[in-house]
């Protein structure tokens, strides 16, 4: 697949990325990441290894877009995911089951 990272065209294949990342120890994930094989790598690290460019030359979004098009699973930054809704109390659950309002009225 042909993609552009840091204004340079690259011909990437899924197998080529797997081979490039073989034996590379993942850095700690603090931002966007991508799962390659059984490991989760920061996208900037993957971009450096695959393109042989400095990570300051490209954005994480460029690498994320390329990895997603190749079929790898991409993950947002750890703090970017919304917090789950608080669980309903037993009284709220019972009220909702009986047809009343799910939230207690004040």
Buried (B, 14 or more C-beta within 10 A) or exposed (E): EEBEBBEEEBEBEBEBBEEBBEEBEBEEBEBBBBEBEEEEBBBBBBBBBBBEBEBEBBBBEBBBBBBEEBEBEBBEBEEEEEEEEEEEEEEBEEBEEEEEEEEEEE
